[in-house]
């Protein structure tokens, strides 16, 4: 007869230790992450409808036609929020650059970007529309379109021209309701 090895002794000790253990019923279950909160269908559809309606119209707003800085805020938005936005105090969560696009292309791209931003619950975004230097006598057409669209969207709380390092009067910081 051969002597028991260390492996045999370990196996005997293990079997003795788990002798009274009973297997669990059913397959093993992995811990699931919590489910995301459901998004209201009608709120999403309503936001999309309002966004699409506002982007269809194209009223000429003479206040937006110049090359000056843009500033807009809804009633009830504190000046401190506007000041913080103007200083670049909010983290930019998304950006779109509309340079080189026609007004129609820019409108479509802006629609998709804002829809995504609202769906993602972004708080602050940057929209680069350019200064319209190549628009000739027509002035900055994209700047006017972007400004008029943003003014008509209820989720837009405020917007200001960006700091020079971020595009100056050729870009906007936009504060959205979450």
C-alpha positions, 0 to 999 in steps of 0.5 A, a space after each residue: 500500500 502506498 502512503 497518502 500524499 499531501 494532495 490526498 490529505 488536502 482532498 480528504 480535508 476539503 471533503 470533510 469541510 464541505 460534507 454538510 453543504 447543500 447545493 442552491 436550487 436554480 442557476 447562479 444569478 449575477 448581480 444586476 445593475 439598477 435599471 435606468 429610470 423610464 423616460 416619458 414617451 410623451 415628453 420626448 415626443 413633445 420636445 421633438 415636436 417643439 424642436 422641429 417646429 421651431 427649426 422650420 420657421 426662419 424669421 429674419 431677426 435684425 437684432 441677430 444680423 450684426 457681428 456683435 455678441 449675442 446674449 439671451 436669457 429667459 425671464 427668471 434666470 438670475 444674472 449670476 447664472 448669466 455671468 457664470 455662463 459668460 465667463 465659461 463657468 459651466 462644463 461644456 458637455 457637447 459641441 457642434 461646429 456648423 462652419 461651411 454648412 449651408 443654412 439648410 444643412 446647419 438647421 438639420 445638424 442643429 436639430 439633431 444635435 439639440 435633440 441629442 443634447 436634450 435626450 442626454 440631459 446635457 446642461 451646457 453646450 457650445 455651438 460654433 456658427 462662425 462670424 460670417 466673414 465669407 457671407 458678404 453683404 448678407 451678413 452672418 446667416 448661420 449666426 442669425 439662424 442659430 440665435 432665432 432657433 434657440 430663442 424659440 426653444 423652451 429648454 434653452 434657458 440662456 445663451 451668450 457669445 463664447 469667450 475669445 479662446 472658445 470662438 468669441 462672437 463666432 460661437 455660443 455657450 448655451 444653457 439648457 434645462 435638464 
